[in-house]
Amino acid sequence: MNIPSNLKYTKSDEWVKVEGNIATIGITDYAQDQLSDIVFWESIADVDEEVSAASTVASLESVKAAGDVATPFAGKIIELNTELDQTPEMVNSDPYGAAWMVKIEISDPSELDALLDAETYRTHCEERSE
C-alpha cells in the first residue's frame, strides 16, 4: 500500500497536497484498490463553485462499487481534472499523480488540522483490513 509521507489524508480515503492556499485532492491507493477497476469519473462540482467541508465534488464507479470524493474543508474550486472524463482508469495506475481530481483554494487553513498524517492514515487502513 503506497502512502506518500508528504501528503495529508482523510478517514474517507482522500489525499490532500497543500501548496500555499491551494489544495489538490484525489483518492488514495488504498481506496482505488478497494474499488478495483475504475471505469467512470464524474465531476459533481464546477470551477469557481464555493464548497463547504464534506461537500461531494466527484463520483467514481468501478466494476465492483461506486464512491464519492469529498473535500475535507471549505473553499473555492479552481480546477477539475477533466482528463479523467476520458481516462478514469488513471485512478488505478497513478492515484497520487495524473489522477488528481480537484484543486481548491482553501478558505480556512485551520481546517487542515483535522487531516491525518501518513502514519496515522496507514494505521487507519490496517485496522479496516483486519
C-alpha positions as CSV (number, residue, x, y, z in Angstrom):
1,M,0.0,0.0,0.0
2,N,1.5,3.3,-1.2
3,I,1.0,6.1,1.3
4,P,3.3,9.1,0.5
5,S,4.6,10.9,3.6
6,N,4.4,14.3,2.0
7,L,0.6,14.2,1.8
8,K,-2.3,14.5,4.3
9,Y,-5.2,12.2,4.4
10,T,-8.9,11.8,5.4
11,K,-10.6,8.9,7.1
12,S,-12.8,8.7,3.9
13,D,-9.6,7.9,1.8
14,E,-8.9,11.2,0.1
15,W,-5.4,12.5,-0.1
16,V,-4.5,16.2,0.1
17,K,-1.4,18.0,-1.2
18,V,-1.2,21.6,0.1
19,E,0.8,24.3,-1.7
20,G,0.3,27.7,-0.2
21,N,-3.5,28.2,0.0
22,I,-4.2,25.6,-2.8
23,A,-5.1,22.0,-2.1
24,T,-5.0,19.2,-4.7
25,I,-7.3,16.3,-3.8
26,G,-7.6,12.8,-5.1
27,I,-8.3,9.3,-3.7
28,T,-5.7,7.1,-2.1
29,D,-4.0,4.0,-3.3
30,Y,-6.0,2.1,-0.6
31,A,-9.3,3.5,-2.0
32,Q,-8.6,2.7,-5.6
33,D,-7.5,-0.8,-4.6
34,Q,-10.8,-1.3,-2.7
35,L,-12.9,0.0,-5.6
36,S,-11.0,-2.2,-8.1
37,D,-11.0,-1.2,-11.8
38,I,-12.3,2.4,-12.1
39,V,-14.5,2.7,-15.2
40,F,-16.2,6.1,-14.7
41,W,-15.4,9.5,-13.2
42,E,-17.7,12.5,-13.0
43,S,-17.3,15.9,-11.5
44,I,-20.2,17.0,-9.4
45,A,-18.9,20.5,-8.7
46,D,-17.9,23.3,-11.1
47,V,-14.9,25.6,-11.3
48,D,-15.4,28.7,-9.3
49,E,-18.0,27.0,-7.1
50,E,-17.7,27.6,-3.3
51,V,-17.9,24.3,-1.4
52,S,-18.2,23.5,2.3
53,A,-16.3,20.9,4.2
54,A,-17.6,17.4,3.3
55,S,-19.1,18.5,0.0
56,T,-19.1,15.8,-2.7
57,V,-17.1,17.1,-5.6
58,A,-16.8,13.9,-7.7
59,S,-18.2,10.5,-8.2
60,L,-16.4,7.3,-9.2
61,E,-17.6,4.0,-10.4
62,S,-15.7,0.8,-10.7
63,V,-16.6,-2.7,-11.9
64,K,-17.2,-3.5,-8.2
65,A,-18.6,-0.4,-6.5
66,A,-19.2,3.3,-6.6
67,G,-17.9,6.0,-4.4
68,D,-17.9,9.8,-3.8
69,V,-15.0,12.1,-3.4
70,A,-15.5,14.8,-0.8
71,T,-13.5,17.9,0.1
72,P,-12.3,17.9,3.8
73,F,-12.5,21.7,4.1
74,A,-14.3,24.7,2.6
75,G,-13.0,26.6,-0.3
76,K,-13.4,27.5,-4.0
77,I,-12.9,25.0,-6.8
78,I,-10.2,26.4,-9.1
79,E,-9.6,23.4,-11.3
80,L,-11.0,19.9,-12.2
81,N,-9.1,17.1,-13.8
82,T,-11.2,16.7,-16.9
83,E,-8.7,14.2,-18.3
84,L,-10.4,11.7,-16.1
85,D,-13.5,12.0,-18.2
86,Q,-11.8,10.0,-21.0
87,T,-9.3,8.0,-18.9
88,P,-10.8,7.2,-15.5
89,E,-8.5,4.1,-15.2
90,M,-5.7,6.5,-14.4
91,V,-7.1,6.5,-10.9
92,N,-5.9,2.9,-10.6
93,S,-2.5,3.4,-12.2
94,D,-1.5,6.8,-10.8
95,P,-3.7,7.8,-7.9
96,Y,-1.2,10.4,-6.4
97,G,-0.1,11.9,-9.8
98,A,-2.0,12.2,-13.0
99,A,-5.3,11.1,-11.4
100,W,-5.7,14.1,-9.0
101,M,-9.3,15.1,-9.1
102,V,-9.8,18.7,-7.9
103,K,-7.9,21.8,-6.8
104,I,-9.4,24.0,-4.2
105,E,-8.5,27.4,-2.9
106,I,-8.7,26.9,0.9
107,S,-11.0,29.3,2.8
108,D,-9.8,28.4,6.3
109,P,-6.4,26.9,6.7
110,S,-7.1,25.8,10.2
111,E,-9.4,23.1,8.8
112,L,-6.3,21.4,7.6
113,D,-5.5,20.5,11.2
114,A,-8.2,17.7,11.0
115,L,-6.3,15.8,8.3
116,L,-4.3,12.7,9.1
117,D,-0.5,12.3,8.6
118,A,0.7,9.3,6.6
119,E,1.5,7.1,9.6
120,T,-2.0,7.7,11.2
121,Y,-3.6,7.0,7.8
122,R,-1.6,3.8,7.4
123,T,-2.8,2.6,10.8
124,H,-6.4,3.6,9.9
125,C,-6.2,1.4,6.7
126,E,-4.6,-1.5,8.5
127,E,-7.4,-1.5,11.2
128,R,-10.0,-1.7,8.5
129,S,-8.2,-4.6,6.7
130,E,-8.1,-6.8,9.7
